[in-house]
Amino acid sequence: MPLISVIIPVYNVEKYLRRCLDSVVNQTFRDLEIICVNDGTKDGSVAILEEYAAKDKRMKIIHKKNGGLSSARNEGLKNAAGKYIGFVDGDDWIEPDTYERAYRVMQDYNVDLVCYYVKVELDDFSLEDDIVINAKNYHAIKVIGVQNITNELLLNTTVCAWNKLYRKSIIDRWNIIFPTGLLHEDIEFFCKYAVMCSSVYYIDMYLYHYVQRKNSICGKIAMFVSPKTTDRLRVCYNVYLYYVQHSLLPSYSLFFSTLFFWSFEEEYFKTKVENRQRVLQYATKTVKKMNLSLLDDSHNIFYNLMHRKYQSIPCLNNSVYLSNGLVMAIVSRPYLIVFILGIPFKLNYVRIRNIKKNKTKYRLDELTNRIENIDNRINESLEKTNKLAGITSQRMDATDIHIGKMDRQLNDTNNRIGQVNYWLNETNKWVEGTNQRIDNTNKQLNETNKWVEKRLNRSQIIHERLITDYVKEYKDKILSKTFMGTKNTKEYLPFHYNQDIAVHLKSLPYFIFCPNNGNLGDIIIAAAEYQYFKYLGCNYSVFDMYSQTLPESGPIDFVYGGGGIFVKYCNYQNVLEILKLPNLRSVIILPSSFFECPDVLEVFDERFTVFCREKRSYDYCKSLNTRAEFILSGDMAFNLDIADIKNSISPNIKRNIESLNEIYLNKVYESYSFYMSIRIKIIQAFLENTIVLDSGIRAAYLLRADAESKDKTSDAAAFLPKRIDLSGFTWTSCADPGVVKLLSALFIDAINTIDVVVTDRLHIGIASAMLGKRVYLLDNIYGKVSAVYEHSMKDFENVCFLESLDAFSLENIDATGTNVDLSLFETDKTFAGYFKEYCSVDQMNDVITDSIFTY
C-alpha cells in the first residue's frame, strides 16, 4: 500500500501537463500513488497521460465524463489507497522534495494536516493587475510551525486544497468530499476537514507553484465574468449544516460567521450590478434557515439580512451606481431615497412595498427630469462635496496604511506566540523551577558583578597576558595532539586571515550585517564571522530579517553571512527580496555555495562582491554573470577561533551587564531555557548513539537526516545501527551573538566527546578536523562537501573522503583513542555560567532573542 496518494484532475491542460507530471513523478519521496483523473478532456492531455503511465507504474489513469473539478477529485478519493492524500492541479507544479518534507513533519510532529506556502506564477496576467496582487496577498505567509486548530488560525489559513497533505483516515471517517456542481469547492472541503483535526504544521517554504491564468475557473471569478453568483453562499450553508450535524458551531462560531460575511461580500461585489439583488435575496433566504443564537453576529450581517436591512450591512454602505453620468446611491428604506453627490432626495414618498405590489416601473426619463430640476442644488454643493471627498480619501488612505501595519504586527505576534508555546511544551522540566530562578536572578547578578569587578581591577597588561597564554595553551594542545599513529602537521591559527575579505570589509566605514539563519553548522559560520569582525575592528550592526525591516531610503552598505543558502534546495526567497532593494550601495556576500540559482545571479550587479567557497560555485557564477565581482575563497568556518569560543574572560562583561534592563534580562533567561532544552537532546543522543570500539575509540555517525542526504538509499546507510544529525538539533536566526557563542561551544563540546567522526555535514567535518579528530567525509546530494574538500581540506592529514558508506566499517580502524573531553556529560550549565559567557561577546544589540526560538 503506498504511503501518499497524489490526485491530479485533468481537463484541457495540455499546455501545462508535462511540467506538472514531471514535478510529481520526480519527487524525492518515492512511495507515491499518482492518480490522474481524465474529466472528459477535449485536447491532447490523454495521450500525455498514457505516455507517462507507460514509463511509471505508480501512475493510474481514471477516465470519466466531464463533471467538473469536484467530481474529478471525488473520483480520485474513491480510488486512493494511500495513508495520506495530496492534490495537484494539472496546470500547476511542485518542488522536488514537497512530499518528503510534508511526510516528515507529519510523522515527526504527529499532526493531522500539513500546509506549505504557495508561489503565484503568472501566465497571462501582468504584474500590475489587481487580481495578481490580491492572489499574492492571499497566499502570503502568516503562520509557521506546529499550531493548534483555533478560530483565528482557520481565518489565517488559505482554503486551497492543493497546498496541503491530509490523513485519508479523517476523510473516510467523516465522509468529507468536494461538493459537485458548485464553485468554491475547496472552501467546503477545507472547512469540514480542518475542524476534525487537532493540530496542523505550516512549512515555511514555497513548495507549490500556482499558475494564475485568465481562462481558468478562478481567473474568471476574479475577473467578475463568472455566471455563478451564489455558489459561495451555497457552500457556506453546506458547511453550516455540517457543523450543526456534528455540534461544532459552539466551538467555531467566530470562524463560520466571518467566513459567511466574507463570502457574502465576495459574491455581492464579484457579480454584475443587475445580479446583486439576486445575491441579496438568496442570502436573506439562507439566513432565515439558520439558528442565529448559535452564530457570532459581531458584523450584524445575519440580523440585517434576516430583516432585509440592506442599507445597514457594512460592505454595502458604499454601493454606488452610474446614471446619466452622475454618481448615485440607492438605499432600500420604506421610501425610495436617491443620494446624488451625497444629497438625499425622496421620490414622492412612494413606498417600496406599493411599488412591488402594483408592479410600477419608474422610467428613466422621469428620473432624468427630476434630476434636471435640482441642478442648482447640485452645483452649489459640488465644490463642498469634492473638498469633503478629498479629505475623506486622504483619511482612508492613512487608515489603510495603519491597518496594514497593525495586521503585519498582529501576524508577527501570533507567529511568535505559537513558537513560544511550542518551546514551552518541549521544556516543561526546565520551566518548573523558573519562578525560583527568577527570584534568585538579582543575587546571581550581584555575584557575577563581584566576579567581574575582581578580575577587571587587574591591569590591562595582566588581562592581555591571560588571554595570550590561554590561546597559546590551546594552540599547543592542538598541535601536540596525535591520532592514527601520526602527528597533525597543519597549524590552526586563531584566525585564518583572508586578505581579500579583509580588504573589502575594512573599506566600509559602517555596514549592516545579516547572518545566514540556519542550523548548528550555520551557527559555527556566524560565530566565526562575529570573531572576524572583532579581529578587523569593523563598525557594524546586526540585522534580523525575521523581526526587522531595512529602510527603503538612504544608501546602505550590506554584508550577508555565508553558507549553502544559494542552492535550489534552500528557501532563499526572503534573502532575495532584500538583495533587490534599490538603495543598497554596496553588498558583500561572504563565502557561499551556489547551485542552480539563476534568479539569484540575475540580481547581482556592479554593487556586489561575492565570495565563493569552492571552485565549482565560482565557475558556475562566472558563467552566468559578468557584472558582479566574484572571488574564490575558503569557508568562513576555517576562521573559527575555538579557544575564544570557549573563553569567557572578557573586558566586555561588565559593560554588557550594566547595559541590561529588566526586559532584556528576562529574554536572556528565556534563551537559557531554550539552550538547555537543546543541550539535553544532544547529551541524550550522544549517550545513546556513540559507538565505543574494543580499542577504546569513541566513534559516531554524524549524518544528516534531511533531503540533502546522498547516502540515504545505500545499503550501508539503511542499516546503520546508530546515527546522529547534530546540526539539525535547532535552527536560529543567528542574529544574537551571545546565543551564537553558547550554541557554538555546545557544538564543539559534543564533537569533543568522540575520536572518529563519519559525517556528510560540512561544518561538522571542518570543526572535527580543527579539533584533531579522525574525519571521514561523505558528500551531500548536490556535491557541496566534495567541492569544499577539494578546495580547502584535501591536505588535512586527519581527513579522508569516502565515495559511499558501503565499503566502510569502523571495525577496520586500527588506532588508539585520543584524549576526548567528556565534561559535557558530567557537568551542568547553570544560569550564572551561561550568563557570564553570554555577556562576554563583543556586541549585543536589540535583536537578541526575539527570533531565536525556532525548531
PyMOL commands that set and color helices and strands:
alter all, ss='L'
color gray80, all
select helices_A, chain A and resi 14-25+45-55+69-78+98-109+130-138+151-155+168-173+185-194+217-222+231-245+249-269+273-287+292-294+301-306+310-312+314-316+352-358+364-373+375-426+428-431+434-439+441-456+460-479+499-506+520-536+573-579+598-603+615-624+636-639+642-646+652-659+662-689+711-713+715-718+726-729+737-751+762-770+784-793+810-812+823-826+831-838+848-851
alter helices_A, ss='H'
color red, helices_A
select strands_A, chain A and resi 4-10+32-39+59-64+84-87+93-94+113-122+145-148+164-167+199-212+321-323+326-332+335-340+343-351+482-483+486-487+511-514+540-542+556-560+563-567+584-595+608-612+629-632+691-692+698-702+756-759+774-777+799-801
alter strands_A, ss='S'
color yellow, strands_A
deselect
rebuild
show_as cartoon
